[in-house]
Every structure is written in C-alpha cells, then in structure tokens.
Amino acid sequence: MKVYAFIIVLLTSGCSIFSKNTGKEFQAVSSVISALDDPSPQLYTTVLREYQEDEGFSCKQPLYAAYFRRNDVVKKDPETCREKIPFLVQEQYDGARVVWIEPDRVRSVHLLFASKSSSMASRFGHVALRFVICPEPDSSDQDCDMNLEEHLVVGFKAHIDDFSLNTLKALRGKYRAYLFANRFLDAYQQYAIDEFRELYSLPLKLQTIERDELVRGLSEIHWRYSGEYDFFTNNCATLLESALSVIWLEFSNDESLRKTHLRPDQFFATAQESFLTDGEKLNSLIIAERNGFYFSSTRSFYDEAVRSVLKGNKSADFSSLEEYLQISPIQRRNSLERPSHALTLRNNVRVREAQIMLEEYAVLHSERLLMTETAKYFEQQDFLGRTSSIIEALDEEHKQIFLECLIKPLRQRAQPPRRLAGIPEDIDSFADVAQPTQACVSTQGRRMLADTITLIEDKKSLSWQRINKIAQYHAASIDNVIQLKEMR
Amino acid sequence: MSKWLSQCGFLIMLGCSYAHAESLLRLTCADEDAGAVVSIDGKVIGNCPITSFIPDGKYQVRVSKPLSGGREQFFEKMVTLSDGQVESINVELSAPQLTAEALQAQSRSHAITTLDSARMGNRHAMNAMAILYENGDGVERSLSEAKLWRNKASAVLLEEQESEFSEILKMAEAGSISAMEYVANAYETGTGVSKNSAQANTWRQAAATKIQNDQIKAAAKIKQAELDSASFLSNTELITSGMTSPGEFISGLTFLPVSLISDLIASPTVTTKQAEIRSAAIMRPSSWAKPDSMIAKAARQRDAEGLVAKR
C-alpha cells in the first residue's frame, strides 16, 4: 500500500522522476538489458518497485540497481550477493553447461578482436570480451595467464535457429542476438584453427570494483538480453559498445569510444589508442604472443608442418594441407607405416609432432563437417515432425533415450535460449537448460541412442551416407593420431 | 620171369646197401617235368624220376629244368640220409626264374648303365654306384670305390642346395613370404648355406612382419572399398567442402554432442579419446611452431599437471 501511495504521489506531483536525462540513461540501460529502445514509464515504475521490494534485486539485476544508485535511489538494506556468478557456456561440440565465476578470480578483462576473413559476415572481424580467470584469487599473473582452460569469452552473436545459416535471413536481421559465453580455447580453435584468423587480446584498465561490476553486468545481459542481430547496425561491435557504456561508466569518458563504431575492426582500433586500455601490449606482436595478448593464425604453422613432413617422407603424395586432407586416412596410415617414413617418425620428434598436427587437423576438420552434415540430415528427416510415429516403433527404454537425448536437444536448438528475469541464483533456475543428463552421456546411454538411430536411420538418404562416410574418415583419422602417439 | 629178376635185383641191392651203409633216395616229378636234371651237391646224377642209393650223410639236392631265355625252373632241398632209410621226395619245381649266370649278366649290365650316368654327374646314379660297390652287385665288391662315389654324390648335392638357396634368397628379398620362411629354415639347418641362427631369426621376423603388413593392407583395402562405395561422393569432394557458419554466428547444434554420430561408426575407445585428442590438437600447432607462445606454455603446464595427476 505504501508503495502504491508513493507512486501515485510521484505521478500526481507533476514532478516526474522520469526526467529527460534519467530517461535517456534508463533507456540505455533497458536497451542493453532487454533490447527495449523505448521503455515506457510503466516499466520504470515496475522496475523501481522491484528494486525497492525485492531483497535480492541488486544481485539479480545489477545494472538497474546501479542505475538507481547513481540516481540517488538507495535501498534501505544493502544486499550481500552470492560470490559466484553464473554463465551458460556453449561448448564446441558437447552442449552447454553452467559455469560459476567468482569475480575475485577474474584477474583482467580484455577486448578480444578476431581479424577479418573472406566470409561476408567476417569482413570486418569480430569483437568480444575475454575473462582472464585465475586458478585461485591470489594466483600469480603468470599462472592466471596460463590458465587458458578456464578463460571465457563473452560476446554478442547471432543465433542460428535453423539447421544451417540462411544468409538472406541474416542480412535481413531475422536472427536473434544474444550475449553468448564460450570457452576461450573453443574461441581460439574456431578463429585461429578453423578459420585461420588472428586473435588480439587488449587488456582494459579496470579498477577491482569496476571489474566486479563488469562481470556481474555482463552476466545479467547474458541471461536477459534478446535482440535482433543486424550486420550493419546491431552487430557485435555496436552491442558491445552499448553494453560497456552502461556497465563501465569510464568507457563513456573517452570521447573516441563514445561514438558508435559500426565495424568491429574500427572499434578495436579506436580502443587500442584509448587511455582506457593497455594498447602498448600489442606494440610488438612477438612479445604479445609470448604474453598471451596475441594469438597467430595457425595457417602458417600447418604449412610449415607440411614442409617438415615432406622432408622426412620423400615419397609423399601431397604438397599442401588441403591435399593432405584429400588423401583417405587409410592411405595416410599406410604411408605412416612405410619403413623409411616410420623410422623417421620414430627418430625425429619434430617431424613426428608435425605429422600428428596434420592428422589432428584432419580430425578437427572432419568433426566440423560431421556436425554440418548431421544438421542437414536432421533437417531433411524432420525428426521433430515425425516424433510420434518414430516412437511407436520403439520399446520403452529406447523411447526414453530417444526423447531425452535427441528430441529434447533438437527442440531446444529450435527454440531461442530461455530468457530469465535476472541473474539466476540457484541450480533450479537452469532446469530446462540444455545440459546432457547422465543417461545421455553414459556409455550405455550412448550405445542405446546409437542403436535407436540405427533403427530409424534412412539408409537410402544421401545425407546419411555422407554422414557415415565422414564419420568413418573421422574415426580412421583418430586411429592414425593414436598410432602416431604410440610411436613415441 | 623178368618181374622175378627185378625183385631179386632189388633184394640184392638192399642186401648190398645194408652191407655198405647207404640209404635210398627216391625222387619223383610231375609228368611235364620228367627229364629235369637231378644234382646232389652240384654233381649231376641223372634225370627225374630217379631212385639212387646214396651213402649216409647230408646232401643238397637240386632238380632243375632249363627253359629258354636264360631261365629255369628248379627245386632245392637239404636231405639227411641215414640208417639205410628210404627218402622219397615229390619234386615241385619253382616258377621260371633267371639262372645264376643270367642274373650275373644282368647285374653287370645294370652296373655299366649306372656308371655311365654317374660319370655324367647324376647324383642319384653316384649313390647307386656306391651301393653296387658295397654289395658287389654287378661289379667287384670294393668299399673304397663305394666311398669315392658317396663323396662325389655329396659334393653334387651341396652344389644343388647352394644354387637353390641363391634362387630362393632372391625371391625372399623380393618379398615372398614362403621364400623368407625357406631361407630362415635353410639358415637354421645349414642347408645350402652355412648355419647362422641370427640370420634365421632375421628372416623369420621379416616373414612375420610381411604377413602382418599384408593383413593390414588387405584390411585397409576392404575399408577403402567401403569408403568409396557411395559413387556419388568422392573423397575429394567430401573433404574440401567446408563449414558454412563463421565465428560471428553460433549454431544451436552445440546442444548436440558430436559423439551422437561418432558412436554409430567408431568403437567406444575411439570416441572416448576424442575429447583428449581435440584438446591436444588445439594447442599443438602453437606449441610446435611457437614454443614460447602463451598457448605453448599453457600446454606444457597442462601436460605437467596431467603427469602429476597420474602419479
């Protein structure tokens, strides 16, 4: 009652708290959180009420809470938030899992730039943020830098809700944009290995409290934001700039950064010159690579590996990485077993490592192909549309596995990531998040799912045959890697 | 009257035999063998049938009927005559056989033929000559000649074995598994080559390796045939087709583990190693090409931690 009275008084007093300036600021915050470019006064009052009444508001909605604090709307009782902040991390090929981050362990936040590629969508590169996460809060800087397995990348990306990218749809802005979280090493694989692009990692000059607020603010956007991705006006650069402007107030103090950069490469170049970043870390790329601020494209490494292997294998029938991939893994295996080449591989560590590199590249490449072809197959087979008829032919056990481990993830794939009202605080909030259950990842479960797919596969389908072929290529390449490693 | 006279004569003979210690030997033959020559200890005494008083003692009785072509039919028996007894023998002649002279002539002829063959280098003839000389068969018995011919045969055998070994060694070197096994045995037994157990082991190992490689190749051929069975798609087309979504997009298929499809094709061992291989594959290029890069340092630390964890 008291609150309603308060609101009525405000509205009838002629003194609107929703002034022009705060209106703009609230608009900016709302835009970043919920993609609302023109929030209504009703939203303002709703959020304000929540801020006043909800005990956990500041923890769940730190951006709005910060906004209200800046505008002198202070809560009576300060809140103590949970130490750990969740992000739903997309793994390269193993689904998604919730990772809880302690801001204490985030030593620094970098602006990450992936250089351009020949793809139309990547003409101007890509920007995101990188969390340099330490093993422990008091770990040395070096240990933090080397802890790459835990580093995360958060960035705005378009979510393909089809089985494959529809370029026209992308150009028309019909894909949704979200702030995704990925493992740094997955991002490294995608850019530096899969796409042969360079990565530049530019540290932001943040105070400890700013770092804490940045991590929390990004988490809120991660769980709440859903917008339209547009190549030209609502892309990774513009969205990130907006987010940084709202979360990190210092960001707006740099005039050069304040203006909107439509292109990621321009945004990054400007940021590199700003007093808000440690641009000198990238003055020498050689030193930067040593210290984890620059990551080369691996293309030249693979070319060098090819040359190295050719030196030790005079009768090789390839002269480039692409030609190497074209040779069937069984033929490649026969070549590895040729006495002269096998002797070289046993005795020359460098050549052997180069050979392993090439085989591992074949594994990675065929893995990506497998996912692409599987997507096409699922699209054609319309498992989702035919679920009822398929499960009629299955016994209870196989039916459960089929629904849990295949249909459920496929359905979730088709749906956008569920948006929450703020940063979730407990595991129950993630009940419907696509995380593979134990039944699906256990050996028995996997075997049963494979059996089920064998029962319903369309052997005549060209897609299915293609998938089998790639899977055989993939498995045989793995065999080659295992054999090469046993040569040590 | 004549019958009375022969009986008297018989009685007189009997009387005389008693008087001089002789026994009576009576030999009878079949009608068609009548006239066969009867010999006692090599001395001809008459023709069959014959009855004769012979002083007591032991005798070799021989009855022979000559035939054409150096052959004869004969009968031989040792008889012991004593106390004036009568020894009656019903002679049955043998099947036609060569006479002793004919046999000897035959042996001599065989020895001459064999000698010619041996002199031309026939190892088996050489061995045969040795036997003839040992037995005095068609030649005069001579142990020294026999030894001579045995030695010659051995020398020829060694030459033949060495030649065979050389031929088969070439085949082994060209990759024939059976030849490799032959060569291994030859080294082991010293056949056609000096005994050498090290060489024998080497060739056995080579044969085993070749068998294994041939099996691997055969399996690979079958696997390759399976891979190529879809005529619509060659390896080239398959592998050079690339990804469609660059890094500015994220596919919802990350909800699906890659093991979903891999499990259909690969063994569980392979699929469980995927994550391990992927992890190493991501860091290896930088580790290899830029060993002082941050990626390389992180990889080394990860490996060190992995080793510590194992311990």
Interface residues (C-beta under 8 A of the other chain):
Chain A: Q90 E91 Q92 Y93 D94 G95 A96 A114 S117 S119 A121 S122 H126 D145 M146 N147 L148 E149 K157 A158 H159 I160 D161 F163 S164 L165 A170 Y175 F180 L185 A187 Y188 Q189 Q190 Y191 I193 D194 E195 R197 N235 C236 E289 R290 N291 G292 F295 S296 T298 S300 F301 Y302 E304 A305 E322 L325 Q326 I327 S328 I330 Q331 R333 N334 E337 R350 E353 A354 I356 M357 E360 Y361 V363 L364 H365 S366 E367 R368 L369 L370 M371 T372 T374 A375 C405 L406 P409 L410 Q412 R413 A414 A434 P436 V441 T443 R446 R447 L449 A450 I453 T454 L462 Q465 R466 I467 N468 K469 I470 A471 Q472 Y473 H474 A475 A476 I478 D479 V481 I482
Chain B: N213 I216 K217 A220 K223 Q224 E226 L227 A230 F232 L233 N235 T236 L238 I239 T240 S241 G242 M243 T244 S245 P246 G247 E248 F249 I250 S251 G252 L253 T254 F255 L256 P257 V258 S259 L260 I261 S262 D263 L264 I265 A266 S267 P268 V270 T271 K273 Q274 A275 I277 R278 S279 A280 A281 I282 M283 R284 P285 S286 W288 A289 K290 D292 S293 M294 I295 K297 A298 Q301 R302
